[in-house]
Amino acid sequence: MIPMTLAIVDDDDDVRRALSRLLRSMGHEVRVFASAEAFHADTVVADCVIVDVRLPGQNGLELREHLLSRIVPTPVVLITGDGDRLAVDTPRAVDTPLVTKPFDDAVLAAAIASAISLARPRGELHEP
């Protein structure tokens, strides 16, 4: 995977720390945020945002909607400890990679690649 700038939005200190270590070991620049509001307050431009579904304040699904509705959509990977329930409760999230905790580096790397592929503007999906 090509080195990228990745943002992690998770209210759990241990999860942020572990994900940050993992992604940095893969060669990425990583920014961490404890809430969607903290993410919005920063000016970070991320290649992909890894978002916990359950956040205080603006939740992960709401942050996902905001990021994907931008003129240039920002790729999103959702992470959760309750993936089965999420799939039933929120079918609109099916177009966003969802990773259920615990996960390994290969699963996360595949989800990031998938998110980037899904978020590309239609004109960039197929090369001439």
Backbone as CSV, one residue per row, in Angstrom:
resi,resn,N_x,N_y,N_z,CA_x,CA_y,CA_z,C_x,C_y,C_z
1,MET,0.846,-1.179,0.000,0.000,0.000,0.000,0.889,1.239,0.000
2,ILE,0.510,2.220,-0.826,1.243,3.478,-0.930,1.049,4.281,0.357
3,PRO,2.117,4.914,0.875,1.966,5.725,2.089,0.917,6.818,1.898
4,MET,0.056,6.978,2.893,-1.036,7.940,2.846,-1.124,8.691,4.165
5,THR,-1.953,9.723,4.162,-2.326,10.394,5.399,-3.680,9.830,5.800
6,LEU,-3.725,9.206,6.963,-4.946,8.576,7.456,-5.374,9.250,8.747
7,ALA,-6.672,9.379,8.932,-7.216,9.937,10.171,-8.007,8.843,10.874
8,ILE,-7.867,8.789,12.174,-8.616,7.850,13.008,-9.524,8.677,13.899
9,VAL,-10.824,8.360,13.890,-11.777,9.046,14.757,-12.423,7.974,15.630
10,ASP,-11.995,7.918,16.887,-12.493,6.901,17.827,-12.376,7.475,19.228
11,ASP,-13.409,7.281,20.038,-13.392,7.841,21.392,-12.626,6.982,22.387
12,ASP,-12.163,5.819,21.977,-11.414,4.911,22.851,-9.911,5.153,22.681
13,ASP,-9.263,5.624,23.752,-7.819,5.913,23.705,-6.999,4.714,23.255
14,ASP,-7.320,3.534,23.782,-6.554,2.325,23.436,-6.686,1.976,21.962
15,VAL,-7.879,2.113,21.414,-8.091,1.819,19.992,-7.318,2.822,19.139
16,ARG,-7.414,4.100,19.481,-6.669,5.117,18.719,-5.175,4.828,18.744
17,ARG,-4.661,4.511,19.919,-3.224,4.246,20.069,-2.811,3.007,19.255
18,ALA,-3.569,1.933,19.368,-3.233,0.692,18.654,-3.321,0.875,17.139
19,LEU,-4.392,1.503,16.672,-4.534,1.735,15.229,-3.447,2.657,14.709
20,SER,-3.125,3.682,15.476,-2.083,4.601,15.072,-0.741,3.875,14.927
21,ARG,-0.409,3.063,15.916,0.836,2.283,15.845,0.851,1.365,14.629
22,LEU,-0.245,0.657,14.418,-0.341,-0.274,13.293,-0.171,0.456,11.961
23,LEU,-0.896,1.529,11.775,-0.848,2.238,10.500,0.494,2.933,10.277
24,ARG,1.100,3.441,11.338,2.438,4.033,11.197,3.465,2.966,10.833
25,SER,3.303,1.775,11.391,4.235,0.685,11.058,4.104,0.271,9.597
26,MET,2.967,0.591,8.982,2.734,0.300,7.568,3.234,1.448,6.683
27,GLY,3.783,2.505,7.307,4.375,3.608,6.564,3.481,4.812,6.353
28,HIS,2.328,4.868,7.011,1.392,5.967,6.820,1.593,7.073,7.849
29,GLU,1.218,8.286,7.460,1.124,9.394,8.412,-0.260,9.271,9.045
30,VAL,-0.348,9.423,10.347,-1.616,9.192,11.044,-1.945,10.372,11.934
31,ARG,-3.202,10.801,11.873,-3.737,11.824,12.777,-4.868,11.164,13.557
32,VAL,-4.977,11.461,14.835,-6.007,10.834,15.673,-6.921,11.884,16.293
33,PHE,-8.193,11.504,16.423,-9.214,12.394,16.969,-10.149,11.586,17.857
34,ALA,-10.541,12.168,18.985,-11.415,11.481,19.938,-12.896,11.655,19.620
35,SER,-13.208,12.539,18.675,-14.616,12.772,18.329,-14.709,13.327,16.912
36,ALA,-15.908,13.260,16.361,-16.153,13.865,15.047,-15.946,15.371,15.120
37,GLU,-16.364,15.962,16.230,-16.214,17.409,16.398,-14.738,17.822,16.396
38,ALA,-13.891,17.034,17.050,-12.448,17.328,17.047,-11.881,17.195,15.633
39,PHE,-12.357,16.213,14.892,-11.928,16.040,13.503,-12.330,17.263,12.675
40,HIS,-13.581,17.709,12.804,-14.072,18.869,12.050,-13.297,20.137,12.408
41,ALA,-12.854,20.262,13.659,-12.148,21.460,14.115,-10.734,21.550,13.551
42,ASP,-10.203,20.455,13.045,-8.853,20.421,12.501,-8.919,20.666,10.996
43,THR,-7.792,20.986,10.411,-7.746,21.216,8.967,-7.063,20.073,8.229
44,VAL,-6.974,18.916,8.860,-6.298,17.784,8.239,-6.992,17.384,6.939
45,VAL,-6.173,17.097,5.940,-6.672,16.543,4.689,-6.199,15.097,4.681
46,ALA,-7.155,14.177,4.770,-6.815,12.757,4.875,-7.165,12.023,3.584
47,ASP,-6.352,11.036,3.268,-6.643,10.174,2.124,-7.783,9.213,2.447
48,CYS,-7.931,8.890,3.732,-8.998,8.004,4.202,-9.194,8.263,5.696
49,VAL,-10.452,8.180,6.131,-10.769,8.391,7.539,-11.350,7.094,8.091
50,ILE,-10.764,6.614,9.174,-11.220,5.395,9.838,-12.053,5.847,11.031
51,VAL,-13.348,5.505,10.999,-14.312,6.079,11.932,-15.027,5.000,12.734
52,ASP,-15.011,5.157,14.053,-15.808,4.285,14.913,-17.277,4.667,14.727
53,VAL,-18.134,3.676,14.628,-19.555,3.932,14.419,-20.167,4.643,15.618
54,ARG,-19.812,4.191,16.809,-20.409,4.758,18.019,-19.467,5.804,18.624
55,LEU,-19.826,7.059,18.400,-19.055,8.185,18.930,-19.998,9.074,19.727
56,PRO,-19.478,9.752,20.754,-20.313,10.744,21.441,-20.526,11.930,20.502
57,GLY,-21.633,12.629,20.643,-21.909,13.753,19.747,-22.289,13.226,18.377
58,GLN,-21.668,13.798,17.336,-21.935,13.304,15.982,-21.414,11.875,15.882
59,ASN,-22.276,10.938,15.498,-21.831,9.539,15.442,-21.080,9.253,14.145
60,GLY,-20.519,8.067,14.068,-19.699,7.694,12.926,-20.444,7.665,11.607
61,LEU,-21.708,7.266,11.631,-22.496,7.241,10.392,-22.773,8.657,9.892
62,GLU,-23.019,9.576,10.822,-23.235,10.974,10.430,-21.950,11.584,9.866
63,LEU,-20.816,11.281,10.484,-19.533,11.761,9.969,-19.279,11.174,8.588
64,ARG,-19.577,9.906,8.413,-19.435,9.242,7.106,-20.238,9.979,6.045
65,GLU,-21.494,10.291,6.344,-22.352,11.001,5.390,-21.726,12.335,4.994
66,HIS,-21.205,13.056,5.980,-20.572,14.350,5.719,-19.352,14.184,4.802
67,LEU,-18.505,13.224,5.097,-17.275,13.027,4.328,-17.554,12.570,2.899
68,LEU,-18.564,11.737,2.729,-18.877,11.232,1.390,-19.690,12.226,0.564
69,SER,-20.272,13.239,1.208,-21.081,14.209,0.466,-20.270,15.415,0.001
70,ARG,-19.002,15.458,0.319,-18.149,16.562,-0.120,-18.030,16.547,-1.643
71,ILE,-17.637,17.693,-2.203,-17.424,17.770,-3.650,-16.424,16.701,-4.067
72,VAL,-15.339,16.594,-3.327,-14.403,15.488,-3.518,-14.568,14.601,-2.286
73,PRO,-15.277,13.477,-2.434,-15.556,12.617,-1.268,-14.276,12.120,-0.603
74,THR,-14.313,12.061,0.713,-13.201,11.496,1.471,-13.546,10.053,1.790
75,PRO,-12.687,9.110,1.403,-12.951,7.698,1.685,-13.088,7.443,3.187
76,VAL,-13.980,6.515,3.537,-14.272,6.192,4.928,-14.267,4.682,5.130
77,VAL,-13.664,4.265,6.240,-13.777,2.891,6.730,-14.467,2.992,8.082
78,LEU,-15.551,2.266,8.246,-16.247,2.218,9.534,-15.693,1.068,10.355
79,ILE,-15.494,1.287,11.647,-15.097,0.206,12.543,-16.129,0.117,13.665
80,THR,-16.368,-1.110,14.103,-17.370,-1.318,15.146,-17.097,-2.623,15.877
81,GLY,-17.618,-2.697,17.067,-17.573,-3.939,17.829,-18.838,-4.747,17.635
82,ASP,-19.777,-4.209,16.846,-21.090,-4.836,16.676,-21.505,-4.796,15.206
83,GLY,-20.707,-5.402,14.338,-20.931,-5.343,12.896,-22.217,-5.982,12.419
84,ASP,-22.624,-7.089,13.011,-23.850,-7.758,12.565,-25.067,-6.871,12.811
85,ARG,-25.145,-6.282,13.983,-26.275,-5.415,14.312,-26.270,-4.174,13.431
86,LEU,-25.086,-3.628,13.162,-24.992,-2.440,12.320,-25.522,-2.730,10.925
87,ALA,-25.169,-3.869,10.361,-25.611,-4.215,9.010,-27.134,-4.303,8.934
88,VAL,-27.769,-4.772,9.992,-29.223,-4.877,10.029,-29.858,-3.504,10.261
89,ASP,-29.299,-2.735,11.184,-29.878,-1.441,11.565,-29.674,-0.348,10.518
90,THR,-28.575,-0.404,9.785,-28.252,0.689,8.873,-27.809,0.162,7.514
91,PRO,-28.742,-0.307,6.711,-28.372,-0.851,5.407,-27.705,0.157,4.484
92,ARG,-27.880,1.475,4.724,-27.259,2.473,3.853,-25.737,2.479,3.979
93,ALA,-25.207,1.868,5.016,-23.756,1.842,5.201,-23.089,0.730,4.403
94,VAL,-23.862,-0.040,3.649,-23.279,-1.177,2.930,-22.288,-0.764,1.857
95,ASP,-22.360,0.489,1.402,-21.411,0.940,0.389,-20.119,1.483,0.999
96,THR,-19.948,1.280,2.290,-18.748,1.706,2.999,-18.135,0.487,3.660
97,PRO,-16.821,0.275,3.475,-16.207,-0.871,4.146,-16.432,-0.819,5.658
98,LEU,-16.781,-1.956,6.216,-17.056,-2.079,7.638,-16.143,-3.157,8.207
99,VAL,-15.377,-2.797,9.228,-14.448,-3.725,9.857,-14.909,-3.920,11.298
100,THR,-15.079,-5.171,11.681,-15.519,-5.488,13.035,-14.320,-5.794,13.914
101,LYS,-14.280,-5.135,15.090,-13.200,-5.358,16.058,-13.357,-6.737,16.668
102,PRO,-12.295,-7.442,16.970,-10.898,-7.143,16.611,-10.627,-7.516,15.150
103,PHE,-9.642,-6.875,14.550,-9.276,-7.151,13.167,-7.764,-7.105,13.046
104,ASP,-7.249,-7.641,11.949,-5.793,-7.629,11.759,-5.415,-6.623,10.676
105,ASP,-4.121,-6.456,10.475,-3.643,-5.441,9.547,-4.075,-5.691,8.112
106,ALA,-4.145,-6.950,7.679,-4.537,-7.259,6.301,-5.992,-6.870,6.053
107,VAL,-6.860,-7.130,7.019,-8.279,-6.773,6.883,-8.424,-5.257,6.810
108,LEU,-7.704,-4.535,7.662,-7.778,-3.077,7.661,-7.214,-2.509,6.359
109,ALA,-6.092,-3.015,5.900,-5.488,-2.538,4.646,-6.445,-2.758,3.471
110,ALA,-7.103,-3.909,3.429,-8.065,-4.194,2.358,-9.260,-3.240,2.438
111,ALA,-9.719,-2.942,3.642,-10.850,-2.026,3.819,-10.482,-0.617,3.365
112,ILE,-9.273,-0.169,3.673,-8.818,1.157,3.245,-8.760,1.220,1.724
113,ALA,-8.178,0.197,1.096,-8.104,0.158,-0.369,-9.504,0.174,-0.989
114,SER,-10.419,-0.568,-0.404,-11.789,-0.613,-0.891,-12.476,0.754,-0.742
115,ALA,-12.286,1.400,0.399,-12.894,2.714,0.633,-12.399,3.729,-0.389
116,ILE,-11.123,3.703,-0.675,-10.556,4.633,-1.645,-11.136,4.367,-3.031
117,SER,-11.266,3.123,-3.377,-11.848,2.745,-4.663,-13.311,3.197,-4.762
118,LEU,-14.082,3.011,-3.708,-15.504,3.377,-3.697,-15.736,4.884,-3.734
119,ALA,-14.819,5.658,-3.157,-15.018,7.104,-3.031,-14.561,7.883,-4.255
120,ARG,-13.890,7.227,-5.197,-13.423,7.950,-6.379,-14.604,8.513,-7.156
121,PRO,-14.461,9.723,-7.671,-15.515,10.262,-8.546,-15.696,9.334,-9.740
122,ARG,-16.903,9.263,-10.244,-17.228,8.340,-11.338,-16.271,8.461,-12.511
123,GLY,-15.840,9.653,-12.828,-14.940,9.848,-13.960,-13.593,9.188,-13.776
124,GLU,-13.228,8.886,-12.539,-11.917,8.283,-12.278,-11.996,6.776,-12.117
125,LEU,-13.206,6.214,-12.136,-13.334,4.777,-11.914,-12.748,3.953,-13.035
126,HIS,-12.863,4.446,-14.250,-12.374,3.691,-15.402,-11.381,4.529,-16.165
127,GLU,-10.217,4.000,-16.337,-9.208,4.749,-17.093,-9.459,4.558,-18.581
128,PRO,-9.180,5.591,-19.383,-9.428,5.488,-20.832,-8.559,4.457,-21.503
